Amino acid sequence: MEFGVLGPISAWHNGEPVSVGGPRQRCVLGALLIDLGKEVTVDRLIGFLWETEPPRTARSVIQVQVSHLRRAFPGLIRTTAGGYLAETDPDRVDLHRFRALTARAREAGSSTDAASLWDRALQCWRGDPFSGTGSARLWYTVGQPLLEERWAAVTAWAETSLALGDHLAIVNRLAPMVREEPLRERLHHLLILALHRSGQRAAALAAYNETRRYLAEEFGIEPGQETAQLYQQILSEEADEAAARGADESRTGSLTGPGTQVVPTDALPPFLARNDLPRDIPDFTGRSADLQRVLDVGTGGRSRAEVCVITGPGGAGKTTLSIHAAHRIADHYPDGQLFVDLYGHTVDQEPADPALALGSLLRAVGVEPDAVPDSAQERAALWRSILVDKRIMIVLDNAVNQAQVSPLLAAGPGSFTLVTSRNDLAGLSGARHVSLGMLQVAEAKELLSTVLGTERTTADPESTYRVIRLCGGLPLALRIVAGRMTTRPRWTFAHVAQRLGAQDRRFRELRTEGHSVEAIFELSYQSLNAEQKSAFLRMGLMIGTSVDLHGAAALLDQDLPDTDDLLQELVSVCLLEESDVDRYRFHDLIGEYARDQAVSRLAVDDVEESRLRLSEHYLRSASQAAELLGPRGHEYEVDAVPSSRYRSSWSTWSEAVHWFEFHRENLAAVVDHFAACKRSTQAWQLANALWRFYAAHGQTELWLSTHEQALEASRADRDDMGSAVTLIGLGIAHCLSGRFDLSLSLLTEARDIFTVLGDANGEARARANMAMVLERMGRFRECLECLELVLAHTASSQDLEQEVRQRTNIALVHLQLGDLDEARECCDAVLAGEHGPRLDDCRAAALRILGEIDVRQGAPTSALDRFRQALDLFLTLEDTAGETYTRNGIGIALRETGRLDEAVAAHLHALALGEQTAQHSADAEVGNDLGVTYARGKRYAEARVSHERALRLARDRHERFAEAQALYGLGRLPADTVEPDAAASMLVEATEIFTELGVPEAVEARAELRRVTSGR
């Protein structure tokens, strides 16, 4: 096996190329081959792969890349204490072979041997080192310094060859190089000298003038003394020979000479400047940022040959953008603007052969047909030489790969080549890349308005938006719709939306003469190999809108490294999007095409098995992740086939939450899938694994929809266990949404089912959640009775974790009832034990409750300390509900210390958290405490607004205690803020509610009522 890094990262076995995978694998392999036999730390590899903050999965990504490389190249990579090292014969790696040869060349005894060794060393180079890795850091830290080694070797070879008289070899090698590196004056000098000594004096003078012109235009300087003296020497010799030729002509009338004949300039075919650009689209809209990036490259200066590659899926508007940009900057290229269709993805047309394309280009600029060389290499060399001093723009449209494009690129400084392709052409060294996504809604609407007029697009905005969504923002789809509506003026966007939304009609509607969205996707699909086609079809079976690497591995039934390779290949041809590291999605229409093709091309059993593997992967993963969020309420065996092949794993609460965050929509879709497939057990088990995450992150709608689906499936299957477990989840969701009566009904039904099943643990869990609902309803005594029954069960079953949780809940109820000593005793018991991180939420809640006790007992400074300890824990746990109540408690404690502005800020922060998460269960309580703080600062109008809002919320949610607090707060406000009779009425109602609830606030409300009524 041989390896190459002096160009695109490559490998060969017996001369045949071996795949080294995607950009990340190429980067890792290249980094290991640089320091052959030495350790490369994981941190250094991470630094090469991610220039900014690496993802938390960075080490896992490195492991995946190394795992694949080991499979591809057995025995190459060895694990070390801090990373990895590569072991192979240095002569099998072009970099180390190059360095060994240059070292031998420096020590060679003869010029002939030295020249041969320098030449062999230079043959190791295939382009820019480490290209195709996508790592700017690898390029700047390793690649650029290596180029200096290359140029030093080129210079040494040329000087040695010059001494040997091998002038033509120097010209052939240096001529294209100096165009790539116009600032390396020593190489220019050696080229001019070689041209001169080989008899090509005119070419030598032209090369000098080109160098001089470039240095003057770019830097305002002249060539160095040595090169200038060489120029004068050539001129002097030219003058002497001209005089001699003149004397001969006067005697004989013939044109002869001992050296190479000097051909007059007018004997060469004239260069034809021409404009081959297709017509610009008059209604070009959108793509302003992408267009500007292309224009910036195309007008960036004259110091180098610029190349810009526009990539994107079929129909994204690559050709349209390239033509529009080319017309915008055509004046910058007075020597011509050429357009070539390379037919990379064209119906009934093979991709253009580079040699044939070169022939067309040469003839286009004035080369006679019989003067066009036969071989592709000679054509490419002639093409580069013709364009050496030309400011020309070439548009290479619809390219299929790098090999097709490379020979056609203009190499002269000041030239510009614009390439469009569905492939990413990552190995095209020095190119700037512009990747096209889909049009944003505003851009898509602008396009439709430009073609159809604003009257039609604004007549029914909702239907216009729906059409844009059904087209997925794909420019070709939008243009087809606009074209059809132009010729059908009676069509409305509502009608078009109906047609596009009809079952199995979307692609039929997105088809017109000469254009078809489905056809362009089909061309991309047909360009794939068999393995890539299979991966594309199975990715079309994903459940939900996205999938991570582990889920894709389950779907494809492949190991992670092989899956990674396949997905990267699909990304490279713009059939799949990598939205984040190892996270993938389809563009809407490509996804629909993939689904349609998967169902029609794959066997029914294959489709079902693929989806089952993915859905069971989600069930296993969600169940494992849920264990880190809190205790499972019920013990059961997860109904999914175990697999370690593509298993996800987490070690922390935070990692589990991040996984849920990415998959929350997908997981809801999987519950629907299980329910639709009559897999009720899997449906309710997955729903049960999701509720805690949905609860903590305000995903109430997803919570309700997943549980309703699971409950319907369980009842249809007469699965009592599934029904009872799901009823508890639904009950909790409705409680947090303020639907207490419905919640209590659902939880009572769950308790009764568990009683029939003889499941004491299930019955206790139902009672514990019933207690939570009763607490929110203000039925504190009933709540306490429920919790004491649950606590007795946990003690008898020796369930220490549940015992701690119930003591925390009981402490909260005692606090509400004013039983402060009992509440403190429960909290002290929670904090006294060493329960591990699984009960950190209970520790945080106990600290918060102790803070509230301290406030009530006149110790606000101590309370602040408690609250801040609790807040640290809640923030670590990312428990937004706990954070909300704690920040509100901090506001209360700050109020009691007189720091009113800080107190208001704390209350407002707590309210903002409720808005962020769409969880409003604490809003009424926080609003009331904010009202009290405003009143303490004599900000009575604001206090009234806050209490009135809290009152509305409490009544909407049937929170009796919060309702009474709001009435009490309003009744205490001054007469110029709340009219005295209204205040008295409010205090009467508050007193009645507090008394009914049996809370100590009833005493304070009666006293305030007496004060108000006695003052009349």
N, C-alpha and C positions, 0 to 999 in steps of 0.2 A: 504494500500500500504506500502510495506517495501522496504528499500533501503540498498545497500551494497557498501562500498568503500574499505573494507579490503580485497582486491582482485580485479578482474575486476569490473569496475563500473556496477552495476546491479540493477534491480528492480523486485519485485514480487507482484502479486495481488492474494490473496488467495492461495499462494504457487506456482502459475504458473508464469514463467518468462515473463516480459514485455520488449519490445524493448526500448532501450534508445538511439538509433541512432548511428551515426558515431563517430569517435574519438573526434571531436570538441564538439559535444553535451555531450559526456561522460565527457570531461574535464570541461565544464561549470557546469554540474550537480554536479560533484565531488567537485569543488571549493565551490559551494553554500552549500553543505551538511557538509563540514568541519566546517564552522562557522554558524551552524544552528541558525536561529533567529537573526543573525547579518548581517549588510550590507556588501556586497562584491562589491567594486567599479568596474566600467567598466574598468578603467585603470588596475586594478589587474587582471581581467579576460583576458584582452589583453596581459598582461605580461605572463600569463600561456599559452596562445595559440601560441604566436609568441616569440621565443627567441631573434631574431634579430629585425631589423626595421619592424614594422607591416605595412601591406598595408593601403592605404588611406581609404579602405572600412572596416577597422577593426571593427568599432562600428556597422556598418550595419550587419556584419557577426555575432557579438555577439547578436544583436537584433533578427536575424533569428534563431539562436540556442535557445534563450530563448523562442521565439514564439512557436517553435516546442515542447519544454519541457512543456510549459503551456498546449498545446493541449494534450500531453501524460499524464500529471499529473496535472489535474485541481486543483487549489487552493494551489499548493505547492509554487509557486514563486510570490513574490510581488515586485513591482517597488518602489525604494527609490529615494531620492534626487540625490544620486551619483551613483547608481547602482541597485542591486537587493538583496533580501534576501529570504531564503527558510524557510518555517514554517511547521513543522509537529511534532508529538510526538517524542522526542529524542529516545525513546525506539524502534522506528521503523527504526532507522539508526544504522547499526552494530557498527560503530565507537563509537557513544555515548553510546550504550548499553554496549560495551566492557569497556569503561571507568567507567561507573556506577557500573558494576560488580566488577571491580578491586578495586574500592573505598570501596565497601561493604566487599570484601575479606580481605582487610587490617584491617578492624574494627571488623571482625568476632570474636565471643567469644570462639569458639572451632576450633581445627585443622580440624575436619571433615567438618564443615560448610565452613571453609576457602578453603579447597581443592575442595569442590563442586563448590564454587563460582569462584575460579581460573579456574577450568575446563570449566565452562559455558562461562567464558570470552574468553578463548582460542578457543572455538568452533565458535566464531564470525569470525574467520580468515579463508579466503579461498585462500590465495596466497599473492603475493606482492601487497601492497595497491596502488590503483589508476592505475593499469595496464590497457593497452588498450587506454589510453588517448593521447599517443604520445607527452606528454608534459614533457620534461626533467626538466624544472623549477618546475613544480608541484611535481615531484618525489623528487628532491633534497631539496626543501623547506618544504615539508609536508610528503612525503612518507617515506624517510629515517628516520626522527625523530620518526615516528610512529613505525617503526621496532624496535627501542630501547624500546619502551613501550611494544611491544610484547615479546621481549626476557626477559625483567624484569619480566613479568607475567609468562613466562615459568619457569624461575628460581624459582620464589616464589612458584608456583604450585609443582615443583619437590621437593623442600625442605620440603614443607608441606606433600606431599605424602610419602616422605622418612620416615618422623617421624611416619606416620601411617602404615608403612610396605607395602605399595602398590608398590612393586618393579617392577613387570612385567609391570604395566601401565606406569611407568617411562621409562622402556626400550623401549616399543612399541612407545612411543611418541618421545623420545629424539634420538633414533637411526637414523632416517632419517634427523632430524634437524641438528645434528652435522656435517653431510656431507655437508649440505648447508652452514653452518657457522663454518668452521674449526677453526676460531680464537677465538671462545667463550669458553675459557678454563674452566670456571665454569660449563658449561653444560657438557663438556667432563668428568669432575670430578664426577658430579652427575650420569652420565650414567655408568661410571666404577664402582662407588660405588653400584648402583642399580644392575648391573650385578653380582657383587661379592656377595651381600647379597641375591640374588635370587638363588645362587648356581652355577652361570655360570662363574666360575673363569677363565677358559680358554678364554672365550669370553671377560672377563674383561681385562685380560692381553693383548689380541690381540688389544682391543680398545686403551689401553694405548700405546702399541707399534706403532700403526697407528698414534696417536696424536704426539708421540715423534718424529717419522720419519718425519712427515710433518713440525713440528716446526724447526727441524734441517736442513731440505733441504731448506726451504723457508727463515728462519731467523737466523739460526745458534745458536739457543737457546734450552734449555731444558724445560720440563714442570715445573710449579711452585712447591714450596715446599710441599704444601698440597697434590697435586696429586702424587708427587714422593713418599711421605710417604705412601700414600694409596697403591701404587704399591709394595713397600717393604713389607707392611703388608700382601698383598695377596700372595707374593712369600713365606713369612715365613710360612703362614698357609698351603700353598701348599706343602712345604717341610715336615712339621710335619705330614700331612696326608699321604704323600707318604711313609714316614718311617713306619707309622702304618700299611699301606696296605702291605708293604713288610714283616713285622712280621707276619701278618695274612696269607699271601700266603705261607710263609715257613712252617706254621703249617698245613694249610688246603688245599693248592693248588687251592683255588678258588678266583675269582675276585668279591668282594662285597664291599659295602660302604653304609654309612647311607644317603648320599646326592645323588645329580644327577649324573648319570653315566658319566664319562669322555670318550668321543668317540675318538679313535685314529685318527690322521689326515689322515692316509692312508685309513681310512674307507670311507671318503667322495669321491664322484665322482670327478675325475680330471677335471680341467678347460681346455677346448679345445680351443687353439688359432687357429683361422682359417681366411682365406681371401676369402670372398664371392664376392668381387668387380667384376662387369662385365668388359669385355675387354675395355681398354682405347682406345679412337679414335686416330689413329696415325696422322691424319691431322687436329688436333684441332688448330684453329687459332682464333685470335681476343680475345675480352673479357679480355685484359690484366689487366685493372684496377679492374674489378669485380673478376677475378681470384686472384689477389693479396689480395683483401679484405678477401676472403675466407681463403686463406693460412695464412694470419695474425691472423685470429681468431683461426685456427686450430693448429697453432704453438705458440700461445700466452703465454704458461706457464702451470704450474701444480697446480695453486692455486684454481681453480674452475672447475666445469663441464661446458664446453663451448657448446653453442648451436648456430648454424648459420642457418638462414632460407633464402633460395633462392626463390624469388617470380618472377612471370612474366606470361604473357599470354602463352597459348598453342603454342608450336613451337618455343619458344624463346631460347631454348637450356639449360633449367635448369638442366635436367638429365645429359646432356653431360658435362656441367661445373662441376657438383658435382662429377661425376666419375673421370674426369680428375684431379680435385683438390685432391680427395681422394688418387689417385695413387701417386700424387706428395709428399704427406706427410705420406704415409703408414708407413714409417720407424719410425715415431714418436710414433706409437701405436703398440708396440711389442706384446700386448696381444690379438690382433685380429682386423680385419676390416670386419664388417658385412654390408650387403646390403639387404634391405627389400623393395619390391614394395608394396605400400599400396593401389594401384588401385583407387586412388581418382577420376580420370577421365580416364576411360578405357572402350573401347567398349565392351558391353555385359558382364560386370564385375562389381559387387557391390563393394563399398569400403571395404577394409579389416576390420574385426572386431578386435579391439585392443587386446581382450583376445586371439583370434586365433594367432595373430601376436606374442604375448608374448610367447605362447606355442612353436611356431617355433623357436624363439630366444633362449629360455631356452634349448630346445633339441639341438640347434646348438652349444651351449657352453658346452655340456656334461651332462646335466640333463637327467636321464633316463625317458622314457615316462611315466611310472607308478608313478614317483616321482613328476610330474608336478601337482601343485595344481589345483583344479577345478575352483575356483572363480578368476575373473579378478584382484580383489584387492590382493589376496594372490600371484598370479603370479607376479604382479607388485612389491610387497614387496620382493619376492624371487629374482627377476631380479636385483633390486637395491642392495640387500645384496651381491649377487654373484659378482657384478661389483665394490664393494666398494673400492677395492685397485687395480683395473685393469686400465691400460692405453689402452683403447679400443676406436675405432672409429666406429660409426654406421651411415650409410646413409639410411635415411627414405625417399624414393622417392615417389612422386606423392601423397602427403598427401591431405586429403580433408578438415580437420578442426583441431582445437586445441585439442578437446576431443579425437580424434584418435591418436594424437601424444604424448600427455603428459605422458601416462603410459609407453611409450617405451623409454623415455629419459634415458640416462646413468646419474647417479647422483654422481659418485665418482670423486673427484678432479683429474684432468689430463685426463679426458675422453673428447670425442668430438662427438657431434651428429650433423649431417648435414642433413637438411630437405629441400625438394623441394615441392613447392605447387603453385597452381594458386590463392589461397586465401592468404591474407596478414598475417594471424595468429598473429594479433596485440596483442592478449591477452597472448601470450607466454612469460611469465616473464623472463627477463634477456637475451633473445635471441638477437643476432646481425642479422640485416636484410640486404640482398643484393638484390636490385630490378633490374631486367634485362629489359632494353629497347631493341630497335632494333639495329642491327649492323650499325655502321657508314659506309659511302661509301668506305673508305679505307679498313676497316676491311672486308666488304663484298667482295671487289675485291681480297683481300688477300686469303679469303676462296676459291673463285672460281679459283684463280691462283694455289693454293696448290693442288686442286683436278684435274684441267684440264691442268695446265701448263701455264706459262706466255705467250707463243706464241699465244694461242687462245684468252686470255683476252686482249692482247695488239694489236691484229690485227685490231680491230675495237673498239677503246675506247668509242666512242659515243654510239654504240649499247650495249656494256658491261654496261655502266652506265644506259642505259634505262632499261635493264633487272633487274639490282639491284633496280632501282626505282620501277619497276612494282612488284617486290617481296617485296617491302617495307622494305628491310633490315631484314626480318624475316628469321632466320637461317634455319628452316625446309624448307621453300620455296626455298631458295638458294641451299640447299643440294639436293632437288628433281631435280631442274634444272641441277645442276652439274652431278647428277647421270644419268639423261637421256642423257646429252651431252656426257658423258663418253662412253656410249654404242652406240652412234650415232656420230661417229667422223666427219661426213660430215656436221653436223649441225653447223651453225654459230650463233653468238649472234644476228645478224640482223634477222635471221630466227626465233630464239626463241622469240625475242622481238615482232615480228609480230604475232606469235601465242599467246603470253600472252596478247597482246593488242587487239586481236580480240574480238568483241562483245560477251559477255556471255561465253567466253572460259577460262578465267583466272584460275578459280578453277579446271576446267577439266585438264588444263595443269599442275597444281600443285598437281598432284595425281599420285602415283605409288604404286606398290604392298607393302602393309603393312604401307603406309604413305599417308596421305591426309590432306592438310591444312584445307579444308572445314570441314572434319570430326572432327578435334580437336576443331574447333570453335563450331561445333554442340554439342559436349559433354559439353562444358562450358555453352552453351545456355540452354541445357536441364537440367542442374543442378540448374537453377534459379526457383524461385517460379513464380506464374502467374503474380503478380504485377511487378516483376523485368523483366520478359520477355516482358511485354507490354512496359515498359520504354525503354528497350534495342532496341526494334523494332522502336519505335518512335524517339529515338535518331538517329537511322539510317536514318531518313528523314531530318536531319539537312541540311540547305542550306549553303554551304561553308564548311570549314574544321574544324570549332570549334564553340563553343557556350558558352555563360556565363549562370549563374544560372537563370537569368530572362528569357533569350531566351529559355532555356530548360523547364522552367515552362510553357511557352506559347506552346511549342511543345507537352508537356505531358498533358497540360490542368489541371495542378495541382497547389496548393498553393506552395509558396516558401519553407516552412519547409518540406513538403512532398516530393517535388522535390529534395531537398538537401539530404534527407534520401536515396532516391532511387539511386541517382547518386553516393553517397558515397558507397553504397552497390555494385554497378557495378564496382567502382574503386577497392574495396576490393577484388573482384574476377578477377581483371586484364582484364576486358573487356572494360574498359574505362580509359583514362588517365586524371588526373587533372594537366594540364600544369602550372597553377598558381591558386591562391586562387579563387575558384568559377568559374574557366574557364576550359572547358572540350573539349577533342578531342578523336577521335579514331585513333588507329594505322591504316595505310592505308588499309591493307587486312581485318582487323576486321571491319572497316567502310564499305568496299565494301560488306562483308558478311551481315552486319546489313541492308544495303540498299536492297540487294537482298531478304533477308528474310522478310523485312517490306513490300515490294511490293507483295510478294507471299502469305504472311500470313494475311495481313490486308485487309479489304474491300477497294475498290477504293475510295469511299466517305471518309472513315477514313483517307486515305493517303492525299487526297486533302485538307481536313479540317485541318489536323495537319500542313501541310506546309503553309496553308493560315494563320493560327493563328501566326506562327512564322514570316512569311513575313510581316504581318500587324503590329506585334510587332516591327519589325525593322523599318518600315515606321513611326510609331508613335514616336519611340524613337529617330530616326535620325532627324525628324522634330523638336522635342523638343530640342535636343542638338544643332541643327543648329541655333536656336534662340539665344543661348549664344555666338555664334561665330560672329554674325553680323546680320544686318537687313535682313529680308526676302524681296527679290525684288518684290514679288507679293503676294497679299492676296488671299488665297483660303482655302477652308475647306479640311483638310487632309482626304483622302478617306480610312479610316480604322476605324473599330468598336472600340469605346473607351472601355478600360478595366483597372481597378485598381488592378486586381488580381496579375498580375506579371509585373507591370509597373516599368520601370527604371526612376530614377529622378536624377537631378543634380542641383547644386546651383551656380557653378562657371564655368568660361570659361575653366579653367584647367581640371576640371572633365569631361566636355563635350569632350575636345580634347582627353583625355585618352580613353574615350569610343570609339571614332572614330578610334583611333590608333589600338585598339584591333580588331575592326570589319571591318576594311577597305576592306579587301578581301571578307569577307562574304557579305557586303553590295553591292559590285559590283555583286556578284552572285545572290543576291535577285533582283536587277534590271533586270538581264537576266531572272530570273524566272518569274517576272511579265510580261516581254515582251513575253516570250514563252507562257504564259497562256492567252495572249490577254487582259491583264489588263493594258492598255496603261496609264490611268490616274495615277495609282499607280506607274507605271514605271517612268514617268516623274517627279512626285512629289518626289520620293526618289532620283532620280538623282539630282534634284534641291537642295535637302537638303545636298548633298554630296560635291558640287563643291567647296565651300569655304574651307573646310578642305583639300580636295585634292590639291587645289591651294597653300595653306600655307605650305604644307608638301611635295611638289615636286612629287605628285602622278599623273603625267600628263597622263600616259598610262591608269590608271584606270579611270581618269576623262574623257578622250576621249571615252573609250569603253562604259562606262555607258551612256553617253549622246548620242552616236551614236545609241545604242540600244533603248533608250527612244524616240529619234527622229523618228526612223524607225517605232516603235509601234504607235506613235502619228499620223504620216502621214497615216499609214495603217488604222487607226481608224478615220481619218478626224478630228482630235482634234486640231483645230487651236491654242487654248490657250496653250496646251501642246507643240505644235511645236514651237511656238514663244518663250516660256520660255526656252526650251531646246536649241534653236538656240543661245540665248544669252550666255548660259553656254559654248557651243561649241566655240562661237566666242572668249570668254575670254581665253579659253584653247589654241586656235591657236595663239592668240596674245602673250601669255606668251611663246609660243614655237617659236616665231619669224616668223610665217606665217601670215604676216600682211594683204596681199591682200585677202587671204581666210577669215581671221577673219572679215575684213571690209565687205565683201560680205555677210557673215552669219548674221552679226548684222544689216545690211541694210535690209535684208529679214525679220528679226524679227521686225524691226521698222515698215515696211510696213504692216505686218500682224496685229500688234497692232493698227495701224491707221485704218485699215478696221474694226477691232473689236470695235473701239471707246474707246480703253483703253489708256487714256492719261498717266497714271502712267507707263504702260508698254512701251509706246512710249518714255517717258522720260528716262527710264532705258536703253533702247536700245541706245539712243543718248549719254548717259553718257559713256557707254562702247565704242561706236564709237569714242568718244573723246579720250579715253585712247589709242586706236589704232593709231589715228592720231598723238598723242604726240610721240609715239614710232617711227613713220615714219618721225618725224621732221616737220610735217605739223601743226605748232603751231597756226597759225592764224585760220585755219579751226577748230582746236581743241577748241580754245577759243570761237569761235562762237557757237559750239555745247554746251559747258558747260554753256554759258550764257542763252541759250534757256532752258536748264534743270533747272538752278537756278531760272529763271522766273516762271517755272511750280511749283517748290517746294514752292516758296513764295506764289503763288496764292492758292495752296492747303494747305498752312499752315503746311507743313511737315518739322518741325524744324530739325529733325535728318538728313534728306536728304539735307536740306539747308546747314547745317554745313559741310557735306561731300563734297558738290559741291564747297563750298568756299575753302576748302582745296585743291581740284583739281585745281581750278582756280589759287590759289597762286602758285602752282608748275609751271603752264604754264607761268605766269608772270615772274617767276624766269628765266625760259628758255629764254624768250624774252628780259631779261635784265630790265624789268619794276620792279625795286626793291621796290619802294615805294608802288606800288599797291600790290605786293606780301606780303609786311610786313603788310599792312592794312588788307588784308584777314586773315593772320595768327593771328593778334591781335584780330580780331572778333571771330575766332574759340576759342581762349584761354580765351576770356572774359566771355563766358557763363558758367553756371553750368549745364553741360549736362549729368552727371552721367557716370558710367563706360562703358556703351555701346559705348561711343564715345571716349574712351581713345586712340584708334588707330588714330583718327583724331588729338587729342592733341599731340600725339607723332610725327605725320607727320608735324604738324605746327611748333613744336619745331625744328625739323630737318631742315625745310626750312628756319627758322629764323637763324639757325646756318650757313647755306650756304650764306645767305644774309650778315651776320656779316663778314664772311671770305672775301667776295667780297668788302666789305666796309672797309677792313683793321682793323678789330677787332677780331683777331683769339682767344684771350683769352676768350672773351665773347662767341665766337662761341663754344669753347670747353665746356663751361658750358651748353649751349643749347643742344649740341649733347649728353652729358652725361645724361641730364634729359630725352631726347628722348629715349636713349638706355635703361634706367631703365624701361621705360614703355613698350618698345618693348620686352624686356626680360620677363617681367611679363606676357605679352600677348602671349609669345612664337611665336611672329611674325618674322619669319626668314627673310622674304624679307625686312621688315622695319629695322631689325638689320643689314642686309647687307649694305644698303645704308647709315645707320648711322655710322657704323664703317668706311666706306670709307670716310664719311665727317670728322670724327675724324682724319683720316690720313691727309686730306687736311689741317685742322687747325693746326695739329702738324708740318706739313711741313712749314707753314707760321711763326711758332714760332722758326724754326731752329732745331727742335728735329727730325732729319731726320730718324734715326734708328727706333724710336718709330712710326714714320709715316709709314715707310715701313711695319712694323709689323701689323699695323692696316689695311692697304690695303690688305696684304696677308691673314689676318683673314677673311676679307670680301669675298675674292675669295674662301677660303676654305668652307665658308658657302654655296656658290653656288654649290660646288662639293658635299657636304653632302646631300643637298636636291634635287640635279639634276635639279635645277632651275637656268638657265644661263642668264636670262634677264638683269641682272646687270653686267655681266662679262666684256662686252666691255667698259662700263663706268668706272668700277673700274680699269681695265687694263690700260686705258689711264691715269687715275690719278696716278697710280703706276709708269707709265713711266715718268710722269712729276717729281715725287718725286725722282726717280733714277737720272734723269738729273740734278736736283737741287744739288744732292750730287756728281755730276761728275761721276756717274756710268753709262756711256753712252752706253756701250754694253748691259747692262741689260735693260736700257731704250728702246733701239731699239727692243729687243726681246719682251718686254711687249707691246709696241705700235703695232708691227707687228701682234702679237696674237690678240690684240683688233681689228685691221683692218680686219683680216680674219673673226672674229666673227660678226662684224658689217655688213660686206658685205653678209655673209651667212644669216643673219637675217634681212637684208634690213633696218638697223638702220642708217639713213642718218646722223644724228647729230653725233653719235659715230664714224661713218666712217670719217667725216670731222675732228673730234678731233684727231683721230689716224694719219691722214695725216699731220695735223698741227704739232703734237708732233714730228713726224719723220722728217719733213722739218726743224725743229729748231735745230736738233742735229748737232754737229760739223762735219766739212768736212771729218775728218778721221774716222768718224762713218757712215755717209751717204754721198755718193758722191754728190757734189754740184748740178750737173744738175738734178739728181734724186730728191734732196731736193727741188729744184725750181719747178719741175713738180708737186711734192706733194703739195706744198704750193698753186700753181695755182688751183689745183683741190679742195683743202680745201676751198679756198676763194670763188670759184664758189658755192660750196654746202652751205656754211654759208650764202652767199648772197641770194641764192634761198630760204633758210629757214627763212630769215629775222631776224637773231640773231646778237647780238653785236659782237660776235667773228669774224665776217667778217672784221671789222675794224682792229683788231689785226693781222689777217692773211694777209691783204693787206700790213700793215706796215712791217711785217716780210718778205714778198715776196720782197718788195723794198730793204730791207737791204741785203738780200741774192743776188739779181741780181746786185745791185750796187757794191757789193764786188768782183765781178768776175774780 
